Amino acid sequence: MTGIFSTISRMWQLQMITLVNRLIYFTQKLPFVGHLISEQTYAAFRTKRTIGAIAVILLFVAGLLESLLYFGGMLALPMLLWTENVNSTEHFTLFLHMYFCISGVMAGVTSAKVLESTKMKYISVRLMRIIPTKFMRATLFYRYTTFFFYQGIAITLVSVLFTFSMTHALLIVGIMTFWRVICEFLHLALFKWRGIVLVQKTWATSLSLLLALTLAYLPFTKLNLPLFGSVILDQPWLMTLISLSGVICGYVLLKHTDFTSAVHAVTKHADPLLNPEIRIADLQQRMAQSKEHDLSRPTSSNLHVNEQRTFEKKGYEQLHKIFVTRHTALLRAPFHRRLWAIMIIGILLPLLVLIFKDHLSPHSIERFSPLIIMFMLNLTVGSQICKALFYHVDKPLMRYPFYRQHAKQHFLLRFRSILSINLKLGSCLAAVVSVSILVLTGGQDIRLLLPIWVITIALAVFFSVHHLLLYYVIQPYTTELETNSPLFSLVNSLISLGFVVAMFLGPPLWGLTAVIMVLTLAYLSSTVLLVTKYAPNNFRLK
């Protein structure tokens, strides 16, 4: 255990140094007080120790807030919104069911610290030369100790809110902690047996996410779904079996497991963003493949026409046209993936509406209409295109003042391209939802179609502006394509906060439409002014 605690101490020191340096850097960027922080602060040992103590508190607060947001937003809030005249026992049964589906089933598949690819793991093992097995034992011990601590506090607050049995709730968190340790063991066993990193299989994570969330929230509909999660977590013999198995798996992981091959696999090959050499090689290969793909189909006459059209453009318009022509496959890939996702939704959603038609009503569609916000946030392509623009075009040009001064010109060119793609995706999603509404109402009630289309198209415009504007005004990407800007994370989190508020308030459909339209128009009208004012200073290489 001494080795585990010493390794945890080294990991903490690395986290503290990174966080303190980041705090100093972004404090220097603040107005009024930024000039008071000099470059010598990076070398001020006493000052950094004081800031480090603040950083430790911030890390603990962040971990606790994450658990509070999870329990509050995904478990407690739905029960407050969608249950009426329900006693504490029924509330607790529903809570256990959702907790089992989300934390047990979904997180058990999608989360595995053993095979997780993170920058901390890469730096610790590849750069600081910490022995992989020592690092993973310390990581697992720290992870599941804090897991029980944070979730225990969060579930205690939920118990006070709903008058649950606090002892029973803490026992459930302990059982879930043991279950997650068992899942870590199973992920590692699958990797050693078949060489499969399950958390990196998109089909597995997406399927588990969809099934788990569906099973978790179906009891809030009029369907009589059995709350099997609470039954599983309330069986004494099963809880005892999970506890004993968790203790055995934890002992094997901490005492008799070699993590070297698993750690090397995910720090060398799994995530090219963690290794610049692999990232560059992969991107170059992807670029070559896209060029070959683009040039293999057209005839020589078509190529001549495309080349002539490109060179008819001038300045930034020509630069943008060259980028689009060279990286057509790179730009189409995220669009095609999202189009496939919408097609799958288009098949499943009307089918589910047809099956459960007797249990649904137009009012339920209005009540859950804020979900379109989250759908469009994940279906728009602005973030992916901004990264491609940064790596292939802007990174070498950001150092030139004239390029930053002309930000308005290339911003508008790119905005039109991103907007055209997102409008297509938004139209497809609106069509899918419209078909489901027509199936539900038998084609008799079409009053919901217009606001659904207006909301979806407005959100397509909003997120086209949002991603590109943050790229120009904040420029959050480093040379390794990381996003370390707290301001960028804060602004993005406001979108999720707006979704939570909309779900909590449950506004009328036309009221939600009006709010989204006003926000979109305000965002759109202020875009050029913000880019002109802030891009010359902020649109630079970090």
N, C-alpha and C positions, 0 to 999 in steps of 0.2 A: 504493500500500500504506500510505502514511502516513495517509491518510484512514480506511482500515479500522482501523488500530491505534488512532487517536484515538477513533473511534466505539466500539470495543470497550472502551476505557478509560472512556468515559462510561457505557456499559452496566454495567460492573463497579462504578463508583461508585454508580449507582442501586441495584444489587443489594445492595451492601454497606450502604448507608444503610438500606434497607428491612429487611434481615436484622438489623442491629445494633439498630434501634429495636424490632424484634419480640423479640429476645433480652432487651433491657432490660425490655420490658413483661411478658414471661412470667416473668422472674426476680423481678420485684416481686410476683408471685402465689405464689411458693414459700414454704412455711412456714419459720420461723426466720431465713432470710436475706433474705426479701423486704423487710422493713422497713429493711434497711441500704441499699437502692437508692432514692435520692430522685428526685424529678421533675427536679432539676437535672442529673441524669446525661444527659438528652437533649441538653443544651446543652454538656456537658463535651467539648471538642474532643479533648484528649489521651487521655482515657479511651476515647472512641469510636474513635479511631485504633487503640488497643490491641485493643479488641473487634473492630474491623474486620479486623485481622490474623488473629484467631481465626476470624472469619467466612469469610475467604478459605480457610483450611485446611479448615473444615467443608464448604465448597462443593466443594472438590477431593475430599475424602473421600466426600462424598455421591455425586458422579459416579462415582468408582471403585467404591463399594459397589454402585451400581446395575448396573454392568457385571458385577461379581463375582456378584451375585445372579442376573443373567440367565444367565451362563455356568454357574454352579454349579447353580441350581435347574432351569433348563429344558433344559440340555444334559448336564452332567456327572452330576447326580443320577440321571436316568433310566437312564443307562448303568451306573452303579454298582448300581442296584436290579434292573434287568431283563435284564442280560447276564451270562452265566456261561461260563467256559472260552473266552474270546475274546481273541485276541492284540491287540497294539497297532495293527497295520495295520488289522484289522477295526474296532477301536474308532475309529480316525481316519476311516475311510470312513463309518461311521455318524454320527460327529460332523459331518463335512462335509455330509452329507445333511440333518441337522436344522438346521444353521446356514444352509444355503441356503433351506430352506423357511420358517424363521421370520424370519431377518434379511433375506433377499433377497426372498421373495415376499410374506409378510404385512406386514412393516414397510415394504416398498417401496410398498404400496398405502395403508396406514393412517397413515404418518408423512410429513409434508412441512412443513418449516420455513417454506417460502415462503408457504403458505396456511394455516398454523396460527394459530389465534386465541388469543392469550395476553394477560395483563394487562401484561406487560413491553412487548409490541409496542404496545398501546394507549397506555400512558403515554408511551413514547418518541416515538411519532409524533404522537399527538393532543394530548398535554399539553406535552411538552418540545420539540415542533416539530423533531425530528430529521428530515432528509430521508429519505423512505421507502427510496429506492434505496441511500443510504449505510447505513441501518440494516440492510437485508436483506443487503447484501454483507458487512458485519461479522458479522452473525448466522451466515450460511452458512460463512464462513471459520472462525469460532470453533467452530461446531458440529462440522464434520467434521475439524478439527484435534484437538479433544478426543475425538471419536468414535474416531479411530485410536489415540490415546494410551490412553484408558481400556480399550478392547477389546483393545488390544495387551498391556497388563499382565494382563488377565483371562485371555486365551488362553495367555499364557506360563505362568501358574500351572496351567491345565488341562493344558498340554503336559508339565509336570513330573509331574503326577499320573498321567497315562496314558502317559508316555514317548513322546510324539509328537515329530516333528521341529519344533523351535522355529522354525527359519527358514521352513519350509513353512507353519506356522501363522500367523506374522506376515505372510507373503505373502498368505495367504487374507484376512486382515483388511484389508490394503491394497486387494485386489481388491473386497471388499465395500464399502469406503469409496468407491471410484470408482463402483461400481454405485449406491449411494445418491445420489451427486451426479447421476448420469444420471436417476434417478427424480425428483429435484427439478426437473430441466429438463423432464421429461415432464409432471409435474403442472402446471407453469407454462404449458407449451405448450397443454395441454388447456384450461386456464382462458382463455387468450387466444383460442383457436380457438372454443370453445363456451360460455365463461362458466361452466364446471362446476368447482366446488370438490369434488374427488373425496373428500377426507378427511372431508367432512361428509355424504356419502351413506351412510346407515346400511346399506343393502342391500349396497353394495360392500365396506365395511369388515367387516361381519359375515360375508359370503360368503368373503372372503379369509382371515379369521381361522379359520373353520371348515375350509376346504379345506387351508390351510397346516398347521395343527396336526394334522389327520387324516393328511396325507401324512408329516408329520415323525415321528409316533409309531406309525404302522402297522407299521414293521419290527420293533417289539418284540413284536408278536403272532406267531402261527404262520403268518401269510401270507408268501408269498415275493414281497414287493414289491421291485422293482429300486431300488437306491439311486441314483436319477438325479441327486440333488443333488451327490453326490461326483463323478459322471462329468462334470457340467457344470463344476464348479470345478477339475477336474484336466486340462482340455483346454488345452494351451499356447496354441494359436491363439486360443481364445475368451478366455482371460485377457488376452492381448495386446490383443485387440479391445476388451474392456471397459476396460482401462487407458487406451488411446488415446482412446476415446470419453469416458471420465470426465474426462480432461485437457481435451479440447475443450469439453465441457459446462461444466466449472468455469471455464474461461477466458471463455466467453461470458457466464456468469452474473455473474462478477466484473468484467467490463470492458464488456460491450456489451448489458446488459439493464436495462430500466426496470421497476422493481417498483412504481411508484406505484399503478397501478390495482388490482393484486392486494392490496397492503397496505391500501388504503382499503376494498376490498370486505370483507375479513375483520375490520377494526377498526370498521367502521360498521354493517354489516348482519349479519355472521355470528353473533355471540354477543351477545345482548341483555344478558347479565350484565355485560359490560365497559362498557356505556354505560347509566347509570341511566335516562335519559330514554326510550331505546328500550325498555328492560326494562319500565318502568312502562306505557308505551303498549301493549306487547304483552300484558302481563298484564291490563290493563283491557279490551282487546279480547277476550281469552280469557274473561274473566269475563262480559262482555256476551253472548258467544256461548253460554256454558254456561247462562245464565239463559234466553235465548230457547229453547234446546234443551229445557230442562227444562219450560218452561211451554207449549210448543207441543203436546205430546201429551195431557196429562191433560184430562179434562173438568172443568167448573166444580165439579161435586160432589166429584170427587177432590181438587181444589185446596182446597176448603173443609175436607175431612177432614184433609189434610196440615197445613193451617194450624192447625186445631183441635188436632191432636196436638202440634204444635210448642209452642203456647202453654199446653198442659197441663203442660209441663215447667217446672221452676223453676231459677233460678241458673245454674250452670255447665252443667248438663244441657241447659237451653234454649239456651245459647250454642253448645254443640257441635252440637245439632240444627239450629240455624239455619245454621251453617257447612256441615254436610253437605248440607242442602237446597239452599243457594245454589250450591254448587260440586260438584254431583254429577258433571258431566261432567269436571271437573278431577281428581276423585278416581278416577273410573272409568278414565281414560285409561291410567295405568300398569298397572292391573290387566288391562285388555284386551290391552295389548301383551305382557305376560308370559303371558297365557293363550294368545295366538297362538303365542308361542315354544314353550310346552309342547305345543301341538297339532302344531307342525312336528316337534318331537322325538318325539312320539308316532307320527308317520308314519314318520320316518326310522329311528329306533332299532330297532323290530321288523323293519323291512325289512332293515337291515344284519345283524341277528342271524340272520335267515332265510337270507341269502345266505352268511354266513360261519359257519354253524352248525357245520360240521365242524372249524373251527379254534378254537372257543370252548368253555368249560366253566364250570360253576357256580363253580369255584375262581377263575376270572378275574373273575367278578362280585364275589366277596368281596374279592379283591385290590384292585380299583379302587373299592370302595364309598366311600372318603373323598371321591371326586369329588362326592358328593351335598352335601357341605359347601359347595363352591364354587358348585354349582348353586343351592342355597337362598340363599346370600349374594347372588347376582345376581338371583334371582327374587322375593325378598321386596320389599315396597313401603314399608317403614318410612321410609327416607331421603327419598323423594319426598314422602310425606305430611307429614313433619316440616317440610320446606321450605315446603309450602303452608300449614301451620298457622302457621309463623313469620311469613310475609309477610301473610297475610290476617287473622289473629286476634291473635297474641301480640305482634307488634312494637310496637303502640301501648300495650299493656297491661302490658308488662314493667316499665315505669317505676313502677308502683304497688306499694308493699310488700304490700298485702293480697292482690294477685294472686299474688305469689311465695309468700306464706305459705300460700296455699290450693293450692299446686302438686299436692299429693297427690290432691285431688279431681278436677281436670281431667286429671291424668295417668292415673288409672284409667279415666275415660271414654274417653279416646283409645286406651288400651291395648286395651280391648275391641273397638273398631272395627278397629284395625290387625290384631289377632289373628284376627278373623273373616275378613278378606281373606286373610291369609297361610295360614290353615288350609285355605281353599279351594284356593289355589295348591299348597300342599304335598300335599294329597290328590290333585290332578290329576297331579302329578309322580310320586307313589308309584304311582298307577294305571298310568301309562305304563311305569315300570320293571317293575312286576309283569307286565304283558302281555309285555314282552320276556323276562322270566325264564320265563314259561310257554311262550313260543315256543321258547326254547332247550332246555328240558327236556321238551318235548312234553306239558306238563301233568302230568307224573309226579312232579316234585319241587317241593313247595311250602314246604319248610322255610325258604327264604330270604325269603319274602314278609313274615312277621311282623316280623323285625328291620328290613327296609327301610321298612315303614310306620312302625314306632316311631321310627326315626332321622329320617325326613322330618317327621313331626308334631312331634317334639321340637325339631328345628331351626326349624320354623315358629314355635314358641313362643319359642325362644331369640332369634331375630333380631327378633321383634316387641318383646321386652323390650330388646334391645341398642340398636337405633336410637333408640327413644324415651327410654331411660334416659340415653344420652349427650347427647341433646338437652336434657334437663332438668338433668342434673348438670354438664355442661360448657358447653352452649349455644355451639356453635362458629361460628354464622353471624353475619356482619356485616350491615349494612344492604344491602350489595350481594350478599347470599347467597353470599359467599365463606366458605371454611373455613380460617382461618389458625392454628388451634390445634394446636400440636405434640402436646399430650396426646391430642387427638382422633385425630390421625393415628397416634400410637403405639398406642393401644388398638385401633384398626381393623386395624393391621398384625399384631396378635397373632392375629387370625382366620386370616390368610394363613399365618402361622408355624405355627399349629396344624394347618392342612391339610398343609403340607409335612412336618411331623413325623409325621402320621398316614400319609402316603404312604410315608415312609421306613421307619417301623416295620412297616407292614402288619399291624395287629392283626387277630385273628379278628373276624368280623362281630358276634357277640354281645358281644365285648369292647368294640368301638367303640360299640355301642349302649349299653352300660352307662355308659361314660365320658360320652357325650353326654347321657344321661338325668341323671346326677349333676350335670354342669355346668349343665344347664338348670334343674333344681330349685334348685340353689344360687343361680343368678342370679335366679330368680323370687322366692325367699324373701327375698333381700336388697334387692329393688327398692324397696319402700315405705320401708324404713329409709334408704336412700341418697337417695331423693328428698326425704324429710322433712328430712334433715340438711343437704344441700348445695344444693337448689334455691332456698331463700330468698335465698342470697347469689350464686349463679352463674347463675340463670335470669333474665338481664338482657340488655339491648341492648349489643352490643359496638361 
